[in-house]
Amino acid sequence: MTSEATSKSRRHPRISLPTGMTVAWYGGGFQQTSRVQTLSSGGLSVAGDITRPLGSTLMLVFEVPGGVVQAEAVVRNVKPGKEMGLEFTSMRPQARALLDDLLRRLLR
């Protein structure tokens, strides 16, 4: 896991996750499991053939050390057949604490 270079336009530092982490997502009649490419406190990008239209709302579920994170997200970026960028829009405080703890450890 490596820290991805950040530009001034990014609000949150991103971590590249080349292997290992998956996320289950559902919305708009679709259910899918995808590989997480990058992760930040503001969202994540996933690889895969199935993408949803910009602005679509999705529910996400993924495992981190210490528990499970459930979040609502909106599709912000799409590269058809390749990847989808998702921004977190809602997350319970316990899930936020788990995610923040993971990112704190990975960004050291």
SEPAMI-760853 format. One line per field, with one value per residue: residue in three letters; y, x, z of N, C-alpha, C, O in turn. Coordinates in steps of 0.2 Angstrom, whole numbers, always signed. Each point is the difference from the previous one (the first is absolute). Layout:
N
residuo <- ALA  ... .
n.c2 <- Y  ... .
n.c1 <- X  ... .
n.c3 <- Z  ... .
ca.c2 <- Y  ... .
ca.c1 <- X  ... .
ca.c3 <- Z  ... .
c.c2 <- Y  ... .
c.c1 <- X  ... .
c.c3 <- Z  ... .
o.c2 <- Y  ... .
o.c1 <- X  ... .
o.c3 <- Z  ... .
END
This chain:
108
residuo <- MET  THR  SER  GLU  ALA  THR  SER  LYS  SER  ARG  ARG  HIS  PRO  ARG  ILE  SER  LEU  PRO  THR  GLY  MET  THR  VAL  ALA  TRP  TYR  GLY  GLY  GLY  PHE  GLN  GLN  THR  SER  ARG  VAL  GLN  THR  LEU  SER  SER  GLY  GLY  LEU  SER  VAL  ALA  GLY  ASP  ILE  THR  ARG  PRO  LEU  GLY  SER  THR  LEU  MET  LEU  VAL  PHE  GLU  VAL  PRO  GLY  GLY  VAL  VAL  GLN  ALA  GLU  ALA  VAL  VAL  ARG  ASN  VAL  LYS  PRO  GLY  LYS  GLU  MET  GLY  LEU  GLU  PHE  THR  SER  MET  ARG  PRO  GLN  ALA  ARG  ALA  LEU  LEU  ASP  ASP  LEU  LEU  ARG  ARG  LEU  LEU  ARG .
n.c2 <- -6  +4  +6  +1  -1  +7  -1  +8  -6  -4  -5  -8  +0  +0  -7  +0  -3  +0  +0  -9  +11  -4  +2  +0  -4  +8  -4  +5  -4  +8  -9  +6  -7  +7  +0  -2  +9  +5  +4  +3  +9  +2  -7  -3  -6  +1  -10  +3  -11  -4  +5  +7  +1  +7  +1  -8  -3  +3  -10  +5  -8  +5  -8  +2  +3  -10  -2  +2  +0  +7  -2  +11  -5  +8  -3  -3  -11  +4  -10  +5  -5  +11  +10  -2  +10  -4  +5  +0  -7  -11  +5  -11  +4  -7  +2  +8  -3  -5  +5  +5  -7  -4  +7  +0  -8  +0  +6  -10 .
n.c1 <- +4  -6  +9  -11  +6  +5  -10  +4  +1  +10  -10  -1  +6  +6  -8  +11  -9  +11  +1  -6  +3  -6  -5  -5  -4  -4  -5  -9  -2  +6  +4  +6  +6  +3  +6  +3  -4  -10  +8  -11  +5  +7  +9  -7  +10  -8  +5  +2  -4  -1  -5  +3  -11  +4  +7  +5  -11  +9  -4  +4  +5  +4  +6  -2  +10  -2  +2  -10  +4  -6  -1  -2  -4  +9  -7  +10  +2  +0  +3  -7  -7  -2  -5  +1  -2  +5  -10  +9  -9  +2  +0  -2  -6  -9  -9  -7  -7  -9  -9  -7  -7  -9  -8  -6  -7  -10  -6  -1 .
n.c3 <- +0  -9  +4  +0  -10  +7  -3  -6  -10  +2  +0  -8  +10  -9  +2  -3  -7  +0  +11  -4  -2  +7  -10  +10  -11  +5  -9  +3  +10  +4  -5  +8  -6  +8  -10  +10  -6  +0  +7  +2  +5  -9  +1  -9  -1  -8  +4  -11  +0  +10  -9  +8  -2  -8  +9  -7  +3  +7  -1  +8  -5  +10  -4  +11  -1  +4  -11  +4  -11  +7  -11  +3  -10  -2  -7  +2  +2  -10  +4  -8  +7  +4  -3  +11  -4  +9  -1  +7  +0  +0  +10  +1  +8  +2  -6  +3  +9  -3  -4  +7  +5  -5  -1  +9  +1  -5  +6  +6 .
ca.c2 <- +6  +6  +6  +3  +7  +4  +7  +5  -1  -6  +2  -6  -5  -7  -6  -5  -7  -4  -7  -1  +2  +0  +3  -2  +6  -1  +6  +0  -7  -4  -2  -1  +0  +3  +1  +7  +2  +5  +1  +6  +1  +3  -5  -5  -2  -7  -3  -4  +1  +3  +6  +3  +6  +5  +2  -5  -1  -7  -2  -3  -4  -3  -2  +3  -3  +2  +0  +1  +7  +1  +7  +2  +4  +2  -1  +7  -1  -6  -2  -6  -6  +0  +2  +4  +4  +1  +5  -1  +5  -1  -5  +1  +2  -5  -2  +6  -1  -6  +3  +5  -4  -3  +5  +3  -5  +0  +7  +2 .
ca.c1 <- -4  +4  -4  -1  +1  -6  +0  -3  -8  -3  -2  +2  +5  -2  +5  -1  +0  +1  -3  -3  -6  -6  -5  -6  -4  -7  -4  -3  -2  +6  +4  +6  +6  +5  +7  +1  +6  +3  -4  +1  -5  -6  -3  +4  -1  -1  +1  -6  -4  -6  +0  -7  +1  +2  -6  -3  +1  +2  +2  +6  +2  +6  +3  +6  +2  -5  -7  -3  -2  -6  -1  -3  +4  -3  +4  +3  +4  -1  +4  -4  +4  +7  +0  -5  +2  -6  +1  -4  -5  -3  +4  -1  +6  +4  +3  +5  +6  +4  +3  +6  +6  +3  +3  +5  +6  +3  +3  +6 .
ca.c3 <- +0  +0  +0  -7  +0  +0  -4  +4  +0  +4  +7  +4  -3  -2  +1  -5  +3  -6  +1  +6  +3  -4  +2  -3  -1  -3  -1  -6  -3  -1  +6  -3  +4  -4  +3  +2  -3  +5  +5  +4  +4  -4  -5  -2  -7  -1  -7  -2  -6  +1  +4  +0  -2  +4  +4  +3  +7  +1  +6  +1  +6  +0  +6  +2  +6  +5  -1  -7  -1  -5  -2  -6  -4  -6  -6  -2  -6  -3  -6  -1  -1  +3  +7  +2  +6  +5  +6  +6  +2  +6  +3  +7  +4  +1  -7  -1  +4  -2  -6  +2  +3  -5  -4  +4  +0  -7  -2  +4 .
c.c2 <- +6  +6  +3  +7  +4  +7  +5  +0  -5  +3  -5  -4  -7  -5  -5  -7  -4  -7  +0  +2  +0  +4  -3  +7  -2  +7  -1  -7  -4  -2  -3  +0  +2  +1  +8  +1  +5  +1  +7  +1  +3  -5  -5  -1  -7  -2  -4  +1  +4  +7  +3  +7  +5  +3  -5  -1  -8  -1  -5  -4  -3  -1  +4  -3  +3  +0  +1  +7  +0  +7  +1  +4  +2  -1  +7  +0  -7  -1  -7  -6  -1  +1  +5  +4  +2  +5  -2  +5  -1  -6  +1  +1  -6  -3  +5  -1  -6  +2  +4  -3  -4  +4  +3  -5  -1  +6  +2  +0 .
c.c1 <- +4  -4  +0  +2  -6  +1  -4  -8  -3  +0  +3  +5  -3  +5  -2  +0  +0  -3  -3  -7  -6  -6  -7  -4  -6  -4  -2  -1  +6  +3  +6  +5  +5  +7  +1  +7  +3  -5  +2  -5  -6  -3  +5  -1  +0  +2  -6  -3  -6  +1  -7  +1  +2  -6  -4  +2  +1  +1  +6  +1  +7  +3  +7  +2  -4  -7  -2  -2  -6  +0  -4  +5  -3  +6  +3  +4  -1  +4  -3  +5  +6  -1  -6  +2  -7  +2  -5  -5  -3  +4  -2  +6  +5  +4  +5  +6  +4  +4  +6  +6  +4  +5  +6  +7  +3  +4  +6  +6 .
c.c3 <- +0  +0  -6  +0  +0  -3  +5  +0  +4  +7  +5  -3  -2  +1  -6  +3  -6  +1  +6  +2  -6  +4  -3  -1  -3  +0  -7  -3  -1  +7  -3  +6  -4  +4  +1  -3  +5  +5  +4  +5  -3  -5  -2  -8  +0  -7  -1  -6  +0  +4  -1  -3  +5  +4  +3  +8  +1  +7  +0  +6  -2  +6  +1  +7  +6  -1  -7  -1  -5  -1  -6  -4  -6  -5  -2  -6  -3  -6  -2  -1  +4  +8  +1  +7  +4  +5  +5  +1  +7  +3  +7  +4  +1  -6  -2  +4  -2  -6  +1  +3  -5  -4  +4  +0  -7  -2  +4  -4 .
o.c2 <- +1  -1  +1  +4  -2  +3  -2  +3  +0  +3  +2  -1  -2  +1  -2  -1  -2  -3  +4  -4  +2  +0  -1  +4  -4  +4  -2  +0  -6  +4  -4  +3  -2  +0  +4  -3  +0  -1  +1  -4  +0  +2  -1  +3  -4  +4  -4  +6  +3  +0  -2  +3  -1  +0  +1  +1  -4  +4  -4  +2  -3  +3  +0  -3  +6  +1  +0  +3  -4  +4  -5  +4  -3  +1  +4  +5  -5  +5  -5  +0  -5  -4  +3  -4  +2  -1  -1  +6  +5  -5  +5  -1  +1  -1  -2  +1  +0  -2  +0  +2  +1  -1  +1  +2  +0  -1  +5  +1 .
o.c1 <- +5  -6  +6  -2  -5  +5  -3  -3  -6  +4  +2  +0  -4  +6  -6  +4  -5  -2  +1  -4  +1  +0  +0  +0  -1  +1  +3  +1  +0  +0  +0  +0  +1  -1  -1  +5  +6  -6  +6  -5  -6  -6  +5  -5  +4  -2  -3  +1  -3  +2  -4  +5  -1  -6  -4  +6  -4  +2  +1  -2  +1  -1  +3  -4  -1  -4  +4  -3  +1  +0  -1  +4  -6  +5  -4  +1  +0  +1  +2  +4  +4  +2  -2  +2  -4  +5  -6  +3  -2  +1  +1  +6  +6  +6  +6  +6  +6  +6  +5  +5  +6  +5  +5  +5  +6  +4  +3  +6 .
o.c3 <- +4  -2  -3  +5  -3  +0  +4  +4  +1  +3  +6  -6  +4  -1  -1  +5  -2  -5  +5  +2  -5  +6  -6  +5  -4  +3  -5  -6  -2  +5  -5  +5  -6  +6  -4  +2  +2  -1  +0  -1  +3  -2  +3  -2  +3  -5  +4  -3  -4  +5  -3  +0  +6  -2  +5  +1  -3  +4  -4  +5  -5  +5  -5  +3  +0  +4  -5  +5  -5  +5  -4  +3  -2  +1  -2  -4  +4  -5  +3  -4  +0  +4  -4  +4  -3  +3  -1  +1  +3  -3  +3  -3  +0  +1  -2  -2  +0  -1  -2  -1  +0  -1  -3  +0  +0  -4  -2  +2 .
END
